[in-house]
């Protein structure tokens, strides 16, 4: 077999460790080096290697192409057979590919015999996905490798491996940049220097790997940053004296998203958030019943009253009414997408969000952005992606927020509103 060539900074990849984490800026050869190291190890041991991302709609979204290219570059075509969906070695070493967002604890069991899980673009992998995956990778001596360019300072990867760094006994965590790549090409050097001159702040993020607070072009960038600065992302406990209202965005292949909110005077308290794909309405109803909340109302998007062909012509509203034990209200259909966005902007100063239970929702709001066509460079319509569902649910809440009432009676007096100085550990 040919000698493995990777940058010196990545040599510990070949030493046993439960977690191996490489993060930093562009051009550091992180993914390239991990691909080479895993292919090399696969010629020695019949490893079963899971290559995962948060979202993988097709095999083209995975590292399959990168691995296939490295099979050729390393002259390993005699060893590995590359198919459309897997890469298999002569010794039965196997590379598998999946997205984590659509996996639940039962679906991921098929991967529990894997020796290595490589999480690429790990800055986008949610805390929930890691909590499902990590205990699944349980074979003796199994390892979890992660490669990523920092995006947001609140991302689970950044918090888990940088802010709260794991002990060296179990994890090798290395920040790398273009300086660690001995084969850093001249064309990238020219791009690096040009960006450093043109936009020093963007340069720090792209090439030096410094995280942002919100993504570039985020629709709610100023509003989210104000919430953080004013410590309104804090501990927001459930108040049993106030009813909980739920705001829904319906999906199946895409996520169904639900915000759990309480109103107190002008305040809007986001106490919880759920999103999931492939859950039936009865499963959602059970999930709501299992929470310790007293519900005041449930709100569905305008299409919740449409007849569903898959349900024999019955609407989501009709199906959910007996399951939720009350008839859901309907969020009016807006004339266009910009009206609920404006309503959301107006609501933001009133919002307090629980820093733990709504972390996924806050991530959606930080990443909700507009498409920017290369041809014009002008911001266009909001992007429909895995973050838009949570943001749409938030906008739906803003549309009806002043219709959420607390008909609790005299036995449930209102408590004083939150003050920013009462917040605990802002994000």
C-alpha positions as CSV (number, residue, x, y, z in Angstrom):
1,X,0.0,0.0,0.0
2,X,1.3,3.6,-0.7
3,X,2.6,5.7,2.2
4,X,0.0,7.9,3.7
5,X,0.7,11.6,3.2
6,X,-1.2,14.1,5.4
7,X,-0.1,17.4,7.1
8,X,2.0,16.9,10.2
9,X,-0.7,18.7,12.3
10,X,-3.1,15.8,11.6
11,X,-0.8,12.9,12.6
12,X,-2.8,12.2,15.8
13,X,-5.6,11.0,13.6
14,X,-3.8,7.7,13.5
15,X,-3.7,7.3,17.3
16,X,-6.6,5.8,19.2
17,X,-9.0,8.4,20.8
18,X,-12.8,8.3,21.3
19,X,-13.2,11.8,19.8
20,X,-11.0,13.4,17.1
21,X,-12.1,16.9,16.2
22,X,-10.6,19.2,13.6
23,X,-12.0,22.7,13.2
24,X,-10.9,26.0,11.7
25,X,-10.8,28.1,8.6
26,X,-10.8,27.4,4.9
27,X,-7.8,25.7,3.2
28,X,-6.5,23.7,6.1
29,X,-7.1,20.3,4.4
30,X,-9.3,19.0,7.2
31,X,-11.7,16.9,5.1
32,X,-9.0,15.9,2.6
33,X,-6.8,14.6,5.4
34,X,-9.6,12.7,7.2
35,X,-10.6,11.1,4.0
36,X,-7.1,9.9,3.4
37,X,-6.6,8.7,6.9
38,X,-9.8,6.7,6.9
39,X,-9.1,5.1,3.5
40,X,-5.6,4.2,4.7
41,X,-6.9,2.6,7.9
42,X,-9.5,0.8,5.9
43,X,-6.7,-1.1,4.1
44,X,-5.4,-2.3,7.4
45,X,-8.6,-3.2,9.3
46,X,-12.1,-4.1,8.0
47,X,-13.7,-1.0,9.5
48,X,-17.3,-0.1,9.1
49,X,-17.3,3.7,8.7
50,X,-20.4,5.9,8.9
51,X,-20.1,9.2,7.0
52,X,-22.8,11.5,8.3
53,X,-24.1,15.0,7.9
54,X,-27.1,16.7,9.6
55,X,-29.0,16.8,6.2
56,X,-28.2,14.5,3.3
57,X,-31.0,14.6,0.7
58,X,-28.9,12.8,-1.9
59,X,-25.5,11.0,-2.0
60,X,-24.2,14.2,-3.7
61,X,-24.6,16.0,-0.4
62,X,-22.1,13.6,1.3
63,X,-18.4,13.1,1.3
64,X,-18.8,10.2,-1.2
65,X,-17.2,12.2,-4.0
66,X,-14.3,13.3,-1.9
67,X,-13.6,9.7,-0.8
68,X,-13.9,8.4,-4.4
69,X,-11.4,11.1,-5.6
70,X,-9.0,10.1,-2.9
71,X,-9.3,6.4,-3.8
72,X,-7.9,7.5,-7.2
73,X,-5.3,9.9,-5.8
74,X,-4.0,7.2,-3.4
75,X,-3.9,4.5,-6.2
76,X,-6.4,2.4,-4.2
77,X,-8.7,1.5,-7.0
78,X,-7.5,-2.1,-6.9
79,X,-8.6,-2.2,-3.2
80,X,-11.9,-0.2,-3.0
81,X,-15.0,-0.7,-5.1
82,X,-16.9,2.6,-5.5
83,X,-20.6,2.3,-6.1
84,X,-23.3,5.0,-6.1
85,X,-24.2,4.5,-2.5
86,X,-21.2,3.0,-0.7
87,X,-17.4,2.3,-0.9
88,X,-16.3,-1.2,-0.1
89,X,-12.8,-2.6,0.4
90,X,-11.4,-6.0,-0.5
91,X,-11.3,-6.8,3.2
92,X,-15.0,-5.8,3.6
93,X,-14.1,-2.4,5.0
94,X,-17.2,-0.3,4.2
95,X,-18.1,3.4,4.0
96,X,-21.8,4.2,4.6
97,X,-23.5,7.5,4.1
98,X,-26.6,9.1,5.9
99,X,-28.2,12.3,7.1
100,X,-28.9,12.5,10.8
101,X,-31.9,14.9,10.9
102,X,-34.3,12.2,9.6
103,X,-33.0,9.5,11.9
104,X,-34.6,8.6,15.2
105,X,-33.3,6.2,17.9
106,X,-34.9,3.2,16.2
107,X,-33.7,3.9,12.6
108,X,-30.1,4.6,13.7
109,X,-29.7,1.1,15.3
110,X,-28.5,-0.3,12.0
111,X,-25.3,1.7,12.5
112,X,-24.5,0.6,16.0
113,X,-21.8,-1.8,14.8
114,X,-19.8,1.0,13.1
115,X,-16.2,1.5,14.2
116,X,-15.9,5.1,13.1
117,X,-18.5,7.9,12.6
118,X,-17.2,10.8,10.5
119,X,-19.3,13.9,11.0
120,X,-18.6,16.3,8.1
121,X,-19.8,20.0,8.3
122,X,-20.3,19.2,12.0
123,X,-21.1,22.9,12.8
124,X,-24.6,22.2,11.4
125,X,-25.2,19.0,13.4
126,X,-27.7,19.6,16.2
127,X,-27.4,18.6,19.8
128,X,-30.3,16.3,19.4
129,X,-28.7,14.5,16.5
130,X,-25.5,14.0,18.5
131,X,-27.4,12.7,21.5
132,X,-29.0,10.0,19.2
133,X,-25.8,9.2,17.4
134,X,-23.1,9.1,20.1
135,X,-24.5,6.3,22.2
136,X,-25.1,4.3,19.0
137,X,-21.4,4.3,18.1
138,X,-20.7,1.8,20.9
139,X,-18.4,-0.9,19.4
140,X,-15.2,-1.6,21.4
141,X,-12.6,1.0,20.4
142,X,-15.1,2.9,18.3
143,X,-14.4,6.6,17.4
144,X,-16.2,9.7,16.4
145,X,-14.4,12.1,14.0
146,X,-15.7,15.6,13.4
147,X,-14.6,18.2,10.8
148,X,-16.0,21.7,10.6
149,X,-15.6,25.3,9.9
150,X,-17.1,27.3,12.8
151,X,-20.3,29.1,11.9
152,X,-22.1,30.4,15.0
153,X,-20.7,30.7,18.5
154,X,-23.8,29.0,19.8
155,X,-23.6,25.9,17.6
156,X,-23.5,22.6,19.5
157,X,-20.1,21.8,18.0
158,X,-18.5,25.0,19.1
159,X,-20.0,24.8,22.6
160,X,-19.2,21.1,23.0
161,X,-15.6,21.1,21.8
162,X,-14.3,24.7,22.2
163,X,-16.2,26.4,25.0
164,X,-16.6,23.3,27.1
165,X,-13.6,21.3,25.8
166,X,-13.7,17.6,26.7
167,X,-10.8,16.0,28.6
168,X,-7.7,15.2,26.7
169,X,-7.9,11.6,27.8
170,X,-10.9,11.0,25.6
171,X,-10.7,13.7,22.9
172,X,-8.1,15.2,20.5
173,X,-9.4,18.6,19.5
174,X,-7.2,20.7,17.1
175,X,-7.8,24.1,15.6
176,X,-6.2,24.3,12.2
177,X,-5.9,27.0,9.5
178,X,-4.3,27.4,6.1
179,X,-0.9,27.6,7.9
180,X,-1.2,23.9,8.7
181,X,-1.5,22.9,5.1
182,X,1.9,22.4,3.5
183,X,0.2,22.0,0.1
184,X,-1.8,25.3,0.4
185,X,-2.2,26.3,-3.3
186,X,-1.3,29.6,-4.8
187,X,-4.8,30.2,-6.1
188,X,-6.2,30.1,-2.5
189,X,-3.4,32.3,-1.2
190,X,-4.4,35.0,-3.7
191,X,-8.0,34.7,-2.6
192,X,-7.0,34.8,1.1
193,X,-5.0,38.0,0.7
194,X,-7.7,39.6,-1.4
195,X,-10.4,39.0,1.2
196,X,-8.1,40.2,4.0
197,X,-7.7,43.5,2.3
198,X,-11.3,43.8,1.2
199,X,-13.2,42.7,4.3
200,X,-11.0,42.0,7.4
201,X,-14.0,40.9,9.5
202,X,-15.1,38.3,6.9
203,X,-11.5,37.2,6.5
204,X,-11.3,36.3,10.2
205,X,-14.3,34.1,9.8
206,X,-13.5,32.5,6.5
207,X,-9.7,31.9,6.8
208,X,-9.0,32.1,10.5
209,X,-12.1,30.2,11.5
210,X,-13.6,32.7,14.0
211,X,-17.3,32.1,14.7
212,X,-20.2,34.6,14.0
213,X,-23.1,35.5,16.2
214,X,-25.6,35.1,13.2
215,X,-25.1,33.9,9.7
216,X,-24.3,36.4,6.9
217,X,-27.6,37.8,5.4
218,X,-29.7,36.5,8.3
219,X,-33.2,38.1,8.1
220,X,-33.4,38.6,11.8
221,X,-29.7,39.4,12.5
222,X,-30.2,42.7,14.4
223,X,-33.2,41.4,16.3
224,X,-31.5,38.2,17.5
225,X,-28.3,40.1,18.4
226,X,-30.4,42.5,20.4
227,X,-32.1,39.6,22.3
228,X,-28.6,38.2,23.2
229,X,-27.2,41.6,24.2
230,X,-30.3,42.3,26.4
231,X,-30.1,38.8,28.0
232,X,-33.6,37.9,26.8
233,X,-32.3,34.4,25.8
234,X,-32.2,33.2,29.4
235,X,-33.9,30.8,31.8
236,X,-37.7,31.1,31.1
237,X,-39.4,28.5,33.2
238,X,-43.0,27.3,32.7
239,X,-45.4,29.2,34.8
240,X,-48.2,26.8,35.8
241,X,-50.5,29.8,36.5
242,X,-50.5,30.8,32.8
243,X,-51.9,28.6,29.9
244,X,-49.5,27.4,27.2
245,X,-50.4,28.2,23.6
246,X,-48.9,26.2,20.7
247,X,-48.1,27.5,17.3
248,X,-47.6,24.9,14.5
249,X,-45.9,24.7,11.1
250,X,-47.0,21.4,9.5
251,X,-44.7,19.0,7.6
252,X,-43.9,15.4,7.0
253,X,-40.7,15.0,5.0
254,X,-40.0,18.5,6.2
255,X,-40.2,19.1,9.9
256,X,-43.4,19.8,11.8
257,X,-42.4,22.6,14.1
258,X,-44.2,23.7,17.3
259,X,-43.5,26.7,19.6
260,X,-44.8,26.6,23.1
261,X,-45.5,30.1,24.4
262,X,-47.0,31.9,27.4
263,X,-48.2,35.5,27.5
264,X,-47.8,37.9,30.4
265,X,-49.0,41.4,29.7
266,X,-47.0,42.4,26.6
267,X,-44.3,39.8,27.1
268,X,-44.0,36.8,24.9
269,X,-42.4,33.9,26.7
270,X,-41.0,31.1,24.5
271,X,-40.7,28.2,27.0
272,X,-40.3,25.2,24.7
273,X,-39.9,24.1,21.1
274,X,-40.3,20.9,19.2
275,X,-39.5,19.9,15.6
276,X,-39.5,16.5,14.0
277,X,-40.1,14.7,10.7
278,X,-42.3,11.7,10.0
279,X,-44.4,11.9,13.1
280,X,-48.2,11.2,12.9
281,X,-50.7,13.5,14.4
282,X,-51.5,11.0,17.2
283,X,-47.8,10.9,18.0
284,X,-47.6,14.7,18.2
285,X,-50.7,14.8,20.4
286,X,-49.1,12.3,22.8
287,X,-45.9,14.3,22.9
288,X,-47.9,17.4,23.9
289,X,-49.9,15.4,26.5
290,X,-46.6,14.1,28.0
291,X,-45.5,17.6,28.8
292,X,-46.6,19.1,32.1
293,X,-48.4,22.0,30.5
294,X,-52.0,23.3,30.7
295,X,-52.9,24.4,27.2
296,X,-54.9,27.5,26.3
297,X,-55.1,27.2,22.5
298,X,-53.4,25.5,19.5
299,X,-52.8,27.4,16.2
300,X,-52.3,25.8,12.8
301,X,-51.1,27.4,9.6
302,X,-53.9,28.4,7.1
303,X,-53.4,25.2,5.1
304,X,-54.3,23.1,8.2
305,X,-57.9,23.3,7.2
306,X,-57.3,21.9,3.7
307,X,-58.4,18.3,3.0
308,X,-55.5,15.8,3.0
309,X,-55.6,13.2,0.3
310,X,-53.4,10.9,2.4
311,X,-56.0,11.2,5.2
312,X,-59.0,10.3,3.0
313,X,-60.1,13.9,2.5
314,X,-59.9,14.9,6.2
315,X,-58.1,18.1,7.2
316,X,-55.2,18.4,9.7
317,X,-57.5,20.5,11.8
318,X,-60.2,17.8,11.9
319,X,-57.7,15.1,12.7
320,X,-56.1,17.1,15.5
321,X,-59.3,18.3,17.2
322,X,-60.1,15.0,19.1
323,X,-56.4,14.3,19.7
324,X,-55.8,17.7,21.2
325,X,-59.2,17.7,22.9
326,X,-59.9,21.2,21.5
327,X,-60.4,22.7,18.1
328,X,-57.2,24.3,16.8
329,X,-57.4,28.0,15.7
330,X,-56.2,29.0,12.2
331,X,-53.4,31.4,11.4
332,X,-54.7,33.6,8.5
333,X,-52.9,33.2,5.2
334,X,-50.7,36.2,4.6
335,X,-50.9,38.0,1.3
336,X,-47.1,37.5,1.0
337,X,-44.1,36.2,3.0
338,X,-43.0,39.8,3.9
339,X,-46.0,40.6,6.1
340,X,-45.3,37.9,8.8
341,X,-41.6,38.7,8.6
342,X,-42.5,42.4,9.5
343,X,-44.8,41.1,12.2
344,X,-42.0,39.0,13.6
345,X,-39.6,42.0,13.7
346,X,-42.2,44.0,15.6
347,X,-42.7,41.2,18.1
348,X,-38.9,40.5,18.8
349,X,-38.5,43.3,21.5
350,X,-41.3,41.5,23.6
351,X,-39.8,38.1,23.3
352,X,-38.0,36.1,26.0
353,X,-36.7,32.6,24.9
354,X,-35.6,29.8,27.2
355,X,-31.9,29.3,26.4
356,X,-32.1,25.5,26.7
357,X,-35.6,24.4,25.5
358,X,-35.7,26.8,22.5
359,X,-32.0,26.5,21.4
360,X,-33.0,24.8,18.2
361,X,-35.5,27.5,17.4
362,X,-33.0,30.3,18.1
363,X,-30.6,28.5,15.8
364,X,-33.3,28.6,13.1
365,X,-33.8,32.4,13.6
366,X,-30.0,32.9,13.4
367,X,-29.8,31.0,10.1
368,X,-33.0,32.2,8.4
369,X,-31.7,34.1,5.4
370,X,-32.5,35.4,2.0
371,X,-31.3,33.9,-1.3
372,X,-28.7,36.2,-3.0
373,X,-28.5,35.4,-6.7
374,X,-24.9,35.7,-8.1
375,X,-26.3,37.4,-11.2
376,X,-27.6,40.4,-9.2
377,X,-26.1,40.2,-5.8
378,X,-29.4,41.5,-4.4
379,X,-31.2,39.7,-1.6
380,X,-34.3,37.9,-2.8
381,X,-36.9,35.6,-1.3
382,X,-36.3,33.8,2.0
383,X,-34.5,30.5,1.5
384,X,-36.6,27.4,2.1
385,X,-34.3,24.9,4.0
386,X,-34.1,23.1,7.3
387,X,-34.1,26.4,9.2
388,X,-37.1,28.0,7.5
389,X,-39.7,25.9,9.3
390,X,-38.8,27.2,12.8
391,X,-38.6,30.7,11.4
392,X,-42.0,30.3,9.7
393,X,-43.5,29.1,13.0
394,X,-42.1,32.2,14.8
395,X,-43.6,34.4,12.1
396,X,-46.9,32.6,12.5
397,X,-46.8,33.3,16.2
398,X,-46.2,37.0,15.5
399,X,-49.3,37.1,13.3
400,X,-51.6,35.9,16.1
401,X,-49.6,36.8,19.3
402,X,-52.1,39.4,20.5
403,X,-54.9,36.9,20.2
404,X,-53.3,34.6,22.8
405,X,-55.3,35.2,26.0
406,X,-55.0,34.0,29.6
407,X,-58.5,33.0,30.7
408,X,-57.2,31.5,34.0
409,X,-59.6,33.1,36.4
410,X,-58.9,34.8,39.8
411,X,-57.2,31.7,41.2
412,X,-54.2,32.3,38.9
413,X,-52.9,35.9,39.5
414,X,-50.4,37.3,37.0
415,X,-46.8,37.5,38.1
416,X,-44.6,40.6,37.5
417,X,-42.9,40.6,34.1
418,X,-39.4,39.6,33.5
419,X,-36.7,42.3,33.5
420,X,-33.4,41.9,31.6
421,X,-31.4,42.1,34.8
422,X,-33.3,39.1,36.2
423,X,-32.1,36.9,33.3
424,X,-29.7,34.2,34.0
425,X,-26.6,33.7,31.9
426,X,-27.4,35.3,28.6
427,X,-26.2,33.5,25.5
